[in-house]
Structure formats: structure tokens, C-alpha cells
Amino acid sequence: MSFMEHAFNEMKAIDPSITSDQFSRNWLNKCSSYYGSYKATDRDMTIHALICFLNNLSTKSSALRMNNDDPFLHKKAEQYDQLKQQTDKQIIQMLNR
């Protein structure tokens, strides 16, 4: 399984309503068909998509923690942080190739 598929599955676990189009547009900052076309051709995310994803995960996590003590929101923020750590590792691996 590619990292892109793994990341999408993790996002679905956090937010079951997310679609592949939304994942492509809102999380990877790509066109809506990015995920589907890359998956169909057995390619993984580009470095640019990974960096956009990393930035969006960080932004979402920070926003969920901002000015609240809600345990549910903080748990969601932790899930985004865990995926952010995995994305960090993926970027490092790709840069070291």
C-alpha cells in the first residue's frame, strides 16, 4: 500500500465522511482527481503534496486545540498529530532516496 493510500485511510478513520476528492483538494492542495489518478497508475504522493499535507495537518491540529478544553477535539488533534509524524517520516525517506 502506498503512503497516499495509508494517509487517506487514516483520514477516513478520523473523519469517515471525507471523500477522495476532498482529500485531494483540501488536504493535498491538488485537483480533485489527484488521489484517484495517482492510485490508478500506482504512484505515490509527490514531495509537494506531502508538504502541503503536513502543513494542513498542522493547521488543523492547532485549530482544534485553540481556546478550548474539549477532550473530544483534543483527541482529534492528537490523531492529526500522529498522522503528521508519519508524514514527516515519509518526507525524510523520500528525500534520502
Secondary structure, 3 states (H helix, E strand, C coil): CCHHHHHHHHHHHHCCCCCHHHHHHHHCCCCCCHHHHHHHCCCCCCHHHHHHHHHHHHHHHHHHHCCCCCHHHHHHHHHHHHHHHHHHHHHHHHHCC
